[in-house]
Every structure is written in structure tokens, then in C-alpha cells.
Amino acid sequence: MARVAVLLLIIGGLVLWKLSPLTLFTTNEELAHVSGVPVRKYQYLFVILLALTVATSIRLLGIILVTSLLVIPAATARNISHTLRQQILISTFVGLLGGLLGTVLAYYFDIPCGPAIVVTCIALFLISLMLGRWSINRSAGSR
């Protein structure tokens, strides 16, 4: 367990350390190449980091939970964030909150933990959809 935590901290640190070139590379590969970013190197780095994260997490959580924790928090954050940095922070918070609330709900209702976490993350996603639409409607009304 300690090895997994250290590995995930290293992966998170690498992503934060190389955030600008990774952002440029993932949004516009041609622009990254023209800007001098070694695109091929970052392609390999991105795939290796993603593979290590998934492989490490699957051992702990299982494939369905890992897949949902990769997709749902990111989609949730995208609905309510304005910058990539906000999206990363909100996504991390949503994943942690979904995991914590799902575990607590699983304990109190005596249900399996994995599905409770997924359902909690989906509920947070639906809330973000409503907040995102409310924000759009509110900004459109003020024009």
C-alpha cells in the first residue's frame, strides 16, 4: 500500500511539474510541436503515466471503479471550471469527495463500497450539470 501511495504521488508530481507542456500537447499537438515542445517525448510520458496510474489503481480498486473515477470527476469538473488548473483541482476534490461519501454511505446502508462510490460520483456529476446550466443561464440573463 505504501508503494502504491508513493508511486501515485510521483505520478501526480510529474504531471504538475510538466503541466504546461502536457496541457499544450493534449489540446493542440501541432501548436505544441511548433512551440518547441518535444511532442513524441510527451506522448510517451502521458501514456506511461496513465498506464501506471490505471495499473496501480486496478490492483486496489477494480476496473469499474477505476474507470469511473477517471471519467466522472473529470466530466464533473469540466461542467463548472473555467481553466485547466481549476479543472484539475475540482476533479481531484470530486474524486476524493465521491470516494469518501460513497464509503460512508456503503457503511451506513450496508451496501458494497464500489457501487456506492460510483453512484455518489454520478450524483456529484448531475449536480455539476445543474450548476453549469444555472451559471450559463445566469450569465446570459445579465447581458
C-alpha positions as CSV (number, residue, x, y, z in Angstrom):
1,M,0.0,0.0,0.0
2,A,2.8,2.4,0.8
3,R,4.5,1.7,-2.5
4,V,1.2,2.5,-4.3
5,A,0.9,5.8,-2.5
6,V,4.5,6.7,-3.3
7,L,4.0,5.8,-6.9
8,L,0.8,7.8,-7.2
9,L,2.5,10.8,-5.5
10,I,5.4,10.6,-8.0
11,I,2.9,10.5,-10.9
12,G,1.0,13.4,-9.6
13,G,4.2,15.4,-9.1
14,L,5.3,14.7,-12.6
15,V,2.0,15.8,-14.0
16,L,2.1,19.1,-12.0
17,W,5.8,19.6,-12.9
18,K,5.1,19.3,-16.6
19,L,1.6,20.7,-16.6
20,S,2.2,23.5,-19.2
21,P,3.8,21.3,-21.9
22,L,1.3,18.5,-21.2
23,T,-1.6,21.0,-21.5
24,L,-0.3,22.3,-24.8
25,F,0.4,18.8,-26.1
26,T,-3.1,17.5,-25.2
27,T,-5.0,20.5,-26.5
28,N,-3.1,21.2,-29.8
29,E,-0.4,18.8,-30.8
30,E,0.7,20.8,-33.9
31,L,0.9,24.0,-31.8
32,A,3.0,22.2,-29.2
33,H,5.3,21.0,-31.9
34,V,5.7,24.5,-33.4
35,S,6.3,25.9,-29.9
36,G,9.3,23.6,-29.4
37,V,7.6,21.0,-27.2
38,P,9.1,17.6,-27.8
39,V,5.7,16.0,-28.7
40,R,6.9,12.4,-29.1
41,K,8.5,12.5,-25.7
42,Y,5.3,13.9,-24.1
43,Q,3.2,11.3,-25.9
44,Y,5.2,8.5,-24.3
45,L,5.3,10.3,-20.9
46,F,1.5,10.7,-21.0
47,V,0.8,7.1,-22.0
48,I,3.3,5.8,-19.4
49,L,1.8,7.9,-16.6
50,L,-1.7,6.9,-17.5
51,A,-0.8,3.2,-17.7
52,L,1.0,3.3,-14.4
53,T,-1.9,5.1,-12.7
54,V,-4.5,2.6,-14.1
55,A,-2.4,-0.5,-13.4
56,T,-1.7,0.7,-9.9
57,S,-5.2,1.6,-9.1
58,I,-6.8,-1.5,-10.6
59,R,-5.0,-3.6,-8.0
60,L,-6.6,-1.6,-5.3
61,L,-10.0,-0.7,-6.6
62,G,-11.1,-2.8,-9.6
63,I,-11.6,-2.0,-13.2
64,I,-15.1,-0.5,-13.0
65,L,-14.3,1.8,-10.1
66,V,-11.0,2.9,-11.7
67,T,-12.7,3.7,-15.0
68,S,-15.5,5.7,-13.3
69,L,-13.0,7.6,-11.1
70,L,-11.0,8.5,-14.2
71,V,-14.0,9.8,-16.2
72,I,-16.7,11.0,-13.8
73,P,-14.7,13.5,-11.7
74,A,-13.1,15.0,-14.9
75,A,-16.5,15.4,-16.5
76,T,-17.9,16.9,-13.3
77,A,-15.1,19.4,-13.2
78,R,-15.4,20.3,-16.8
79,N,-19.0,21.4,-16.2
80,I,-18.1,24.0,-13.6
81,S,-14.5,25.0,-14.2
82,H,-13.1,27.9,-16.3
83,T,-9.4,27.0,-16.5
84,L,-7.4,23.8,-16.7
85,R,-5.9,24.4,-13.2
86,Q,-9.5,24.7,-11.8
87,Q,-10.5,21.5,-13.6
88,I,-7.6,19.6,-12.2
89,L,-8.3,20.8,-8.6
90,I,-12.1,20.3,-8.8
91,S,-11.6,16.9,-10.4
92,T,-9.3,15.8,-7.6
93,F,-11.8,17.2,-5.0
94,V,-14.8,15.5,-6.6
95,G,-12.9,12.1,-6.8
96,L,-11.9,12.4,-3.1
97,L,-15.4,13.6,-2.0
98,G,-17.1,10.8,-4.1
99,G,-14.8,8.2,-2.5
100,L,-15.3,9.4,1.0
101,L,-19.1,9.9,0.8
102,G,-19.6,6.6,-1.1
103,T,-17.6,4.8,1.6
104,V,-19.7,6.4,4.3
105,L,-22.9,5.6,2.5
106,A,-21.8,2.0,2.0
107,Y,-21.1,1.6,5.7
108,Y,-24.4,3.1,6.9
109,F,-26.6,1.4,4.3
110,D,-24.6,-1.9,4.4
111,I,-24.1,-1.9,0.6
112,P,-21.0,-2.7,-1.5
113,C,-18.5,0.1,-1.4
114,G,-17.5,0.3,-5.1
115,P,-21.0,0.9,-6.5
116,A,-21.8,3.4,-3.7
117,I,-18.7,5.4,-4.7
118,V,-19.7,5.3,-8.4
119,V,-23.3,6.4,-7.6
120,T,-22.1,9.2,-5.4
121,C,-19.8,10.4,-8.2
122,I,-22.7,10.3,-10.6
123,A,-24.8,12.3,-8.2
124,L,-22.0,14.9,-8.0
125,F,-21.8,15.0,-11.8
126,L,-25.6,15.6,-12.0
127,I,-25.3,18.4,-9.5
128,S,-22.5,19.9,-11.6
129,L,-24.7,19.7,-14.7
130,M,-27.3,21.8,-12.9
131,L,-24.8,24.3,-11.6
132,G,-23.2,24.6,-15.0
133,R,-26.6,25.3,-16.7
134,W,-27.6,27.7,-13.9
135,S,-24.3,29.6,-14.4
136,I,-24.9,29.8,-18.2
137,N,-28.5,30.9,-17.8
138,R,-27.5,33.5,-15.2
139,S,-24.7,34.9,-17.3
140,A,-27.0,35.0,-20.4
141,G,-29.6,36.9,-18.4
142,S,-27.2,39.5,-17.2
143,R,-26.3,40.6,-20.8
